[in-house]
Amino acid sequence: QVQPVESGGGLVQAGDSLKLSCADSGGAFSSYAMGWFRQAPGKDREFVAAINWTGSNTKYADSVKGRFTISRGDAKNSAYLQMNSLKPEDTAVYYCAAGYYSESRGYEYAYWGQGTQVTVSS
């Protein structure tokens, strides 16, 4: 059973950096595409970034391009979200998801983590 588990959230100031991690308690991440989503209070969950299982394809929301970087661990069993130049509007619960990628269908997610809180103070 694939079960993403996020870590690394916290309270930071605007302009700071933070790195989120996502690991799979079942050790099956290596064959899955990975994605990061976020949900701010009173808002819908939104896409942040995604990476395919080889790491050769990445995708970002316009709001985080140039500031956030998604990556995979060397053994592909983990995923990371490096967040730089954080802004108060980045405050949200961040979720990791595992799924599939194809050129025809894009990214599709089947497994979700419980989320980790990121708070950016001004």
Backbone as a printed PyTorch tensor [residue, N CA C, xyz], in Angstrom:
tensor([[[  0.8440,  -1.1790,   0.0000],
         [  0.0000,   0.0000,   0.0000],
         [  0.8890,   1.2410,   0.0000]],

        [[  0.6660,   2.1150,  -0.9610],
         [  1.4320,   3.3500,  -1.0400],
         [  0.8260,   4.3610,  -0.0810]],

        [[  1.6430,   4.9140,   0.7910],
         [  1.1640,   5.9030,   1.7480],
         [  2.1780,   7.0270,   1.8650]],

        [[  1.9450,   8.1310,   1.1620],
         [  2.8560,   9.2690,   1.2740],
         [  2.7940,   9.8920,   2.6660]],

        [[  3.9580,  10.2850,   3.1610],
         [  4.0460,  10.9620,   4.4540],
         [  4.9050,  12.2000,   4.2790]],

        [[  4.3070,  13.3650,   4.5340],
         [  5.0250,  14.6250,   4.3720],
         [  5.7150,  15.0350,   5.6620]],

        [[  6.7820,  15.8150,   5.5160],
         [  7.4630,  16.3960,   6.6660],
         [  8.1830,  17.6600,   6.2110]],

        [[  8.5880,  18.4770,   7.1810],
         [  9.3810,  19.6560,   6.8620],
         [  8.6520,  20.9700,   6.9300]],

        [[  7.3510,  20.9320,   7.2050],
         [  6.6070,  22.1820,   7.3060],
         [  7.0080,  22.9640,   8.5460]],

        [[  6.5610,  24.2100,   8.6130],
         [  6.8730,  25.0230,   9.7760],
         [  6.4990,  26.4690,   9.5710]],

        [[  6.9380,  27.2940,  10.5130],
         [  6.6870,  28.7380,  10.4690],
         [  7.9760,  29.4470,  10.0750]],

        [[  7.9080,  30.2260,   9.0000],
         [  9.0680,  30.9750,   8.5230],
         [  8.6450,  32.4010,   8.2070]],

        [[  9.6330,  33.2280,   7.9650],
         [  9.3650,  34.6140,   7.5880],
         [  9.4000,  34.7650,   6.0660]],

        [[  8.7610,  35.7860,   5.5840],
         [  8.7830,  36.0750,   4.1510],
         [ 10.2280,  36.2070,   3.6820]],

        [[ 10.5230,  35.5780,   2.5400],
         [ 11.8640,  35.5880,   1.9940],
         [ 12.7010,  34.3810,   2.3910]],

        [[ 12.2580,  33.6530,   3.3950],
         [ 12.9930,  32.4650,   3.8470],
         [ 12.7790,  31.2910,   2.8990]],

        [[ 13.5160,  30.2250,   3.1680],
         [ 13.3930,  28.9870,   2.4060],
         [ 12.9610,  27.8570,   3.3180]],

        [[ 12.3700,  26.8530,   2.7190],
         [ 11.9240,  25.6730,   3.4480],
         [ 11.9380,  24.4990,   2.4730]],

        [[ 12.2710,  23.3250,   2.9650],
         [ 12.2830,  22.1430,   2.1040],
         [ 11.3470,  21.0930,   2.6770]],

        [[ 10.3570,  20.7350,   1.9000],
         [  9.4300,  19.6900,   2.2870],
         [  9.9020,  18.3380,   1.7500]],

        [[  9.6410,  17.3080,   2.5090],
         [  9.9870,  15.9500,   2.0990],
         [  8.7400,  15.0890,   2.0760]],

        [[  8.7730,  14.0930,   1.1980],
         [  7.6780,  13.1350,   1.1080],
         [  8.2840,  11.7450,   0.9850]],

        [[  7.9530,  10.8870,   1.9060],
         [  8.4410,   9.5120,   1.8820],
         [  7.2500,   8.5670,   1.8670]],

        [[  7.4990,   7.3530,   1.4200],
         [  6.4420,   6.3540,   1.3590],
         [  6.7240,   5.2580,   2.3740]],

        [[  5.8370,   5.0940,   3.2980],
         [  6.0470,   4.0850,   4.3300],
         [  6.1100,   2.6840,   3.7380]],

        [[  5.5400,   2.4920,   2.5280],
         [  5.5710,   1.1830,   1.9060],
         [  6.7490,   0.9720,   0.9730]],

        [[  7.5490,   2.0150,   0.7280],
         [  8.7440,   1.8790,  -0.0930],
         [  8.4910,   1.6590,  -1.5650]],

        [[  7.3580,   2.1460,  -2.0830],
         [  7.0170,   1.8710,  -3.4790],
         [  7.0380,   3.1100,  -4.3600]],

        [[  7.5840,   4.2000,  -3.8820],
         [  7.5430,   5.4510,  -4.6250],
         [  8.2940,   5.4050,  -5.9380]],

        [[  9.2820,   4.5280,  -6.0530],
         [ 10.2110,   4.6140,  -7.1720],
         [  9.5200,   4.4950,  -8.5250]],

        [[  8.3510,   3.8750,  -8.5870],
         [  7.6940,   3.6950,  -9.8720],
         [  6.5420,   4.6740, -10.0940]],

        [[  6.3970,   5.6240,  -9.1930],
         [  5.2730,   6.5570,  -9.2740],
         [  5.7220,   7.9730,  -9.6140]],

        [[  4.8610,   8.6810, -10.2930],
         [  5.0110,  10.1230, -10.4160],
         [  4.6130,  10.7400,  -9.0870]],

        [[  5.1810,  11.9000,  -8.7760],
         [  4.9070,  12.5490,  -7.5010],
         [  4.4440,  13.9740,  -7.7340]],

        [[  3.5810,  14.4320,  -6.8630],
         [  3.1070,  15.8010,  -6.9830],
         [  2.9640,  16.4610,  -5.6310]],

        [[  3.0050,  17.7720,  -5.6430],
         [  2.7420,  18.5740,  -4.4400],
         [  1.5530,  19.4840,  -4.7240]],

        [[  0.6630,  19.5320,  -3.7660],
         [ -0.5010,  20.3970,  -3.8250],
         [ -0.5550,  21.1990,  -2.5300]],

        [[ -1.3830,  22.2350,  -2.5030],
         [ -1.5470,  22.9980,  -1.2800],
         [ -2.9760,  23.5050,  -1.1650]],

        [[ -3.3810,  23.7280,   0.0870],
         [ -4.7120,  24.2460,   0.3470],
         [ -4.6340,  25.2910,   1.4420]],

        [[ -4.9820,  26.5060,   1.0800],
         [ -5.0200,  27.6070,   2.0440],
         [ -6.4050,  27.6700,   2.6870]],

        [[ -6.5070,  28.2650,   3.8560],
         [ -7.8100,  28.3540,   4.5310],
         [ -8.8600,  29.0210,   3.6420]],

        [[ -9.9980,  28.3710,   3.5110],
         [-11.0940,  28.9240,   2.7270],
         [-10.9360,  28.7950,   1.2270]],

        [[ -9.8770,  28.0990,   0.7820],
         [ -9.6430,  27.9610,  -0.6580],
         [ -9.6060,  26.4970,  -1.0520]],

        [[ -9.7640,  26.2520,  -2.3560],
         [ -9.6690,  24.8960,  -2.8670],
         [ -8.2200,  24.4350,  -2.9100]],

        [[ -8.0430,  23.1350,  -2.9080],
         [ -6.7030,  22.5860,  -3.0750],
         [ -6.2020,  22.9280,  -4.4660]],

        [[ -4.9470,  23.3460,  -4.5590],
         [ -4.3890,  23.7180,  -5.8530],
         [ -3.0700,  23.0070,  -6.1180]],

        [[ -2.8110,  22.8050,  -7.3740],
         [ -1.5840,  22.1580,  -7.8250],
         [ -0.3890,  23.0830,  -7.5940]],

        [[  0.7310,  22.4890,  -7.1760],
         [  1.9650,  23.2570,  -6.9730],
         [  3.0600,  22.7890,  -7.9370]],

        [[  3.3710,  21.4940,  -7.9070],
         [  4.4660,  20.9770,  -8.7330],
         [  4.3130,  19.4830,  -8.8960]],

        [[  4.9240,  18.9420,  -9.9570],
         [  4.8780,  17.5050, -10.2070],
         [  6.1640,  17.0620, -10.8860]],

        [[  6.4680,  15.7740, -10.7180],
         [  7.6580,  15.1880, -11.3400],
         [  7.3300,  13.7490, -11.7040]],

        [[  7.7980,  13.2930, -12.8630],
         [  7.5190,  11.9060, -13.2480],
         [  8.4870,  10.9580, -12.5430]],

        [[  8.3290,   9.6390, -12.7660],
         [  9.0730,   8.6980, -11.9420],
         [ 10.5670,   8.7110, -12.2290]],

        [[ 10.9720,   9.1080, -13.4220],
         [ 12.4000,   9.1610, -13.7250],
         [ 13.0130,  10.5000, -13.3390]],

        [[ 12.1750,  11.4990, -13.1220],
         [ 12.6890,  12.8360, -12.8490],
         [ 12.9430,  13.6490, -14.0950]],

        [[ 12.6140,  13.1050, -15.2600],
         [ 12.9110,  13.7800, -16.5270],
         [ 11.8580,  14.8090, -16.9150]],

        [[ 10.7120,  14.7760, -16.2680],
         [  9.6420,  15.7250, -16.5630],
         [  9.1770,  16.3770, -15.2830]],

        [[  9.0980,  17.7010, -15.2950],
         [  8.5760,  18.4380, -14.1510],
         [  7.5660,  19.4670, -14.6420]],

        [[  6.6970,  19.8590, -13.7340],
         [  5.6470,  20.8170, -14.0570],
         [  5.4170,  21.6750, -12.8240]],

        [[  5.1690,  22.9700, -13.0360],
         [  4.9800,  23.8990, -11.9180],
         [  3.7710,  24.7960, -12.1500]],

        [[  3.1440,  25.1890, -11.0660],
         [  2.1360,  26.2280, -11.1360],
         [  2.8360,  27.5550, -11.4120]],

        [[  2.1790,  28.4310, -12.1500],
         [  2.7890,  29.7210, -12.4780],
         [  3.1810,  30.4950, -11.2260]],

        [[  2.4050,  30.3390, -10.1740],
         [  2.6350,  31.1090,  -8.9550],
         [  3.9230,  30.7390,  -8.2260]],

        [[  4.4940,  29.5830,  -8.5460],
         [  5.7090,  29.1420,  -7.8440],
         [  6.9090,  28.9710,  -8.7710]],

        [[  6.7100,  29.1460, -10.0630],
         [  7.8280,  28.9920, -11.0050],
         [  8.9670,  29.9330, -10.6620]],

        [[ 10.1670,  29.3920, -10.6740],
         [ 11.3430,  30.1890, -10.3550],
         [ 11.6410,  30.2700,  -8.8690]],

        [[ 10.6870,  29.8460,  -8.0290],
         [ 10.9040,  29.8880,  -6.5750],
         [ 10.9300,  28.4910,  -5.9600]],

        [[ 10.1250,  27.5870,  -6.4800],
         [ 10.0270,  26.2250,  -5.9440],
         [ 10.6880,  25.2490,  -6.9090]],

        [[ 11.2770,  24.2030,  -6.3600],
         [ 11.8710,  23.1440,  -7.1660],
         [ 11.4580,  21.7950,  -6.6120]],

        [[ 10.9050,  20.9510,  -7.4780],
         [ 10.5490,  19.5950,  -7.0860],
         [ 11.6700,  18.6570,  -7.5300]],

        [[ 11.9560,  17.6530,  -6.7120],
         [ 13.0120,  16.7040,  -7.0570],
         [ 12.7060,  15.3640,  -6.4270]],

        [[ 13.4800,  14.3530,  -6.8190],
         [ 13.3500,  13.0230,  -6.2360],
         [ 14.6710,  12.6490,  -5.5940]],

        [[ 14.6030,  11.7540,  -4.6250],
         [ 15.8040,  11.2370,  -4.0290],
         [ 16.5470,  10.3270,  -4.9920]],

        [[ 17.7920,   9.9970,  -4.6940],
         [ 18.6230,   9.1800,  -5.5800],
         [ 17.9830,   7.8270,  -5.8780]],

        [[ 17.3500,   7.2360,  -4.9140],
         [ 16.7040,   5.9390,  -5.1000],
         [ 15.2580,   6.0810,  -5.5340]],

        [[ 14.8400,   7.3060,  -5.8500],
         [ 13.4890,   7.5990,  -6.3250],
         [ 12.4200,   7.2360,  -5.2960]],

        [[ 12.8040,   6.9370,  -4.0560],
         [ 11.8270,   6.5540,  -3.0410],
         [ 11.3310,   7.7200,  -2.2090]],

        [[ 11.7180,   8.9160,  -2.5890],
         [ 11.2620,  10.0820,  -1.8730],
         [ 11.1220,  11.2360,  -2.8590]],

        [[ 10.4190,  12.2550,  -2.4130],
         [ 10.2510,  13.4470,  -3.2290],
         [ 10.4240,  14.6660,  -2.3370]],

        [[ 10.8730,  15.7480,  -2.9400],
         [ 11.1510,  16.9530,  -2.1740],
         [ 10.5570,  18.1770,  -2.8670]],

        [[ 10.2790,  19.1810,  -2.0800],
         [  9.8610,  20.4680,  -2.6210],
         [ 10.7010,  21.5440,  -1.9420]],

        [[ 11.6720,  22.0740,  -2.6700],
         [ 12.4920,  23.1630,  -2.1560],
         [ 11.7680,  24.4660,  -2.4420]],

        [[ 11.4680,  25.2090,  -1.3970],
         [ 10.7080,  26.4420,  -1.5360],
         [ 11.5760,  27.6210,  -1.1210]],

        [[ 11.8670,  28.4950,  -2.0560],
         [ 12.6840,  29.6780,  -1.7950],
         [ 11.8390,  30.9410,  -1.9410]],

        [[ 12.3520,  32.0220,  -1.4030],
         [ 11.6700,  33.3160,  -1.5030],
         [ 10.1950,  33.2000,  -1.1320]],

        [[  9.9400,  32.5830,  -0.0080],
         [  8.5630,  32.3410,   0.4030],
         [  7.8050,  33.6390,   0.6660]],

        [[  6.5230,  33.6010,   0.3460],
         [  5.6460,  34.7550,   0.5060],
         [  4.4970,  34.3820,   1.4470]],

        [[  3.8910,  35.3690,   2.0920],
         [  2.7420,  35.0560,   2.9580],
         [  1.6410,  34.2960,   2.2220]],

        [[  1.4800,  34.5520,   0.9430],
         [  0.4370,  33.8530,   0.1750],
         [  0.7850,  32.3890,  -0.0920]],

        [[  1.9850,  31.9680,   0.2550],
         [  2.3350,  30.5470,   0.1580],
         [  1.8430,  29.7650,   1.3840]],

        [[  1.3180,  30.4580,   2.3600],
         [  0.8110,  29.8000,   3.5620],
         [ -0.3190,  28.8490,   3.2060]],

        [[ -0.1690,  27.5890,   3.6060],
         [ -1.1580,  26.5660,   3.2710],
         [ -0.7440,  25.2460,   3.9010]],

        [[ -1.6450,  24.2910,   3.8480],
         [ -1.2740,  22.9040,   4.1240],
         [ -0.7980,  22.3170,   2.8050]],

        [[  0.3860,  21.7360,   2.8170],
         [  0.9800,  21.1670,   1.6180],
         [  0.8290,  19.6440,   1.6390]],

        [[  0.3410,  19.1170,   0.5340],
         [  0.0810,  17.6910,   0.4140],
         [  0.9750,  17.0680,  -0.6500]],

        [[  1.4440,  15.8860,  -0.3560],
         [  2.1940,  15.0860,  -1.3130],
         [  1.2520,  14.0350,  -1.8960]],

        [[  1.4100,  13.7670,  -3.1760],
         [  0.5720,  12.7690,  -3.8340],
         [  1.4240,  11.9020,  -4.7440]],

        [[  1.0410,  10.6360,  -4.8640],
         [  1.7270,   9.6950,  -5.7570],
         [  0.7580,   9.2160,  -6.8230]],

        [[  1.2590,   9.0660,  -8.0280],
         [  0.3660,   8.6330,  -9.0990],
         [  1.1300,   8.2510, -10.3400]],

        [[  0.5860,   8.6790, -11.4940],
         [  1.0970,   8.2240, -12.7780],
         [  1.2430,   9.4020, -13.7330]],

        [[  2.1660,   9.2260, -14.6720],
         [  2.3490,  10.2500, -15.7040],
         [  2.4180,   9.6030, -17.0710]],

        [[  1.7360,  10.1990, -18.0310],
         [  1.8940,   9.8140, -19.4300],
         [  1.7780,  11.0770, -20.2640]],

        [[  2.3870,  11.0380, -21.4240],
         [  2.3360,  12.2210, -22.2810],
         [  0.9240,  12.5040, -22.7400]],

        [[  0.1390,  11.4500, -22.8860],
         [ -1.2210,  11.6400, -23.3870],
         [ -2.1860,  12.1140, -22.3100]],

        [[ -2.0060,  11.6640, -21.0870],
         [ -2.9540,  11.9770, -20.0080],
         [ -2.3930,  12.9220, -18.9610]],

        [[ -1.0850,  13.1730, -19.0220],
         [ -0.4990,  14.0370, -18.0130],
         [ -0.3770,  13.3230, -16.6850]],

        [[ -0.4660,  14.0730, -15.5880],
         [ -0.3280,  13.5100, -14.2540],
         [ -1.6920,  13.1480, -13.6800]],

        [[ -1.7660,  11.9860, -13.0600],
         [ -2.9760,  11.5410, -12.3610],
         [ -2.5370,  10.9690, -11.0230]],

        [[ -3.2610,  11.3060,  -9.9590],
         [ -2.8150,  10.9450,  -8.6160],
         [ -3.7780,   9.9790,  -7.9480]],

        [[ -3.2050,   8.9720,  -7.2880],
         [ -4.0270,   7.9380,  -6.6600],
         [ -3.8760,   7.9030,  -5.1480]],

        [[ -2.7700,   8.3940,  -4.6330],
         [ -2.4820,   8.2850,  -3.2020],
         [ -2.0950,   9.6540,  -2.6600]],

        [[ -2.6330,   9.9690,  -1.4910],
         [ -2.4230,  11.2830,  -0.9070],
         [ -1.9240,  11.1770,   0.5290]],

        [[ -1.0560,  12.1280,   0.8920],
         [ -0.6170,  12.2160,   2.2680],
         [ -1.5740,  13.0480,   3.1030]],

        [[ -1.2580,  13.1910,   4.3870],
         [ -2.1150,  13.9140,   5.3140],
         [ -1.8300,  15.4130,   5.3520]],

        [[ -0.7090,  15.8110,   4.7940],
         [ -0.3940,  17.2270,   4.7160],
         [  0.5350,  17.7140,   5.8090]],

        [[  1.2410,  18.8090,   5.5110],
         [  2.1070,  19.4630,   6.4770],
         [  1.8870,  20.9740,   6.3510]],

        [[  1.7970,  21.6390,   7.4760],
         [  1.4660,  23.0640,   7.4910],
         [  2.7030,  23.9010,   7.2100]],

        [[  2.5560,  24.8390,   6.2910],
         [  3.5810,  25.8470,   6.0270],
         [  2.9510,  27.2170,   6.2850]],

        [[  3.5630,  27.9780,   7.1770],
         [  3.0730,  29.3120,   7.4910],
         [  4.1880,  30.3170,   7.2540]],

        [[  3.9010,  31.3230,   6.4370],
         [  4.8810,  32.3410,   6.1050],
         [  4.3890,  33.6740,   6.6720]],

        [[  5.1400,  34.2200,   7.6070],
         [  4.7500,  35.4890,   8.2220],
         [  5.3770,  36.6470,   7.4590]],

        [[  4.6970,  37.7710,   7.4680],
         [  5.1870,  38.9450,   6.7290],
         [  6.0820,  39.8160,   7.5970]]])
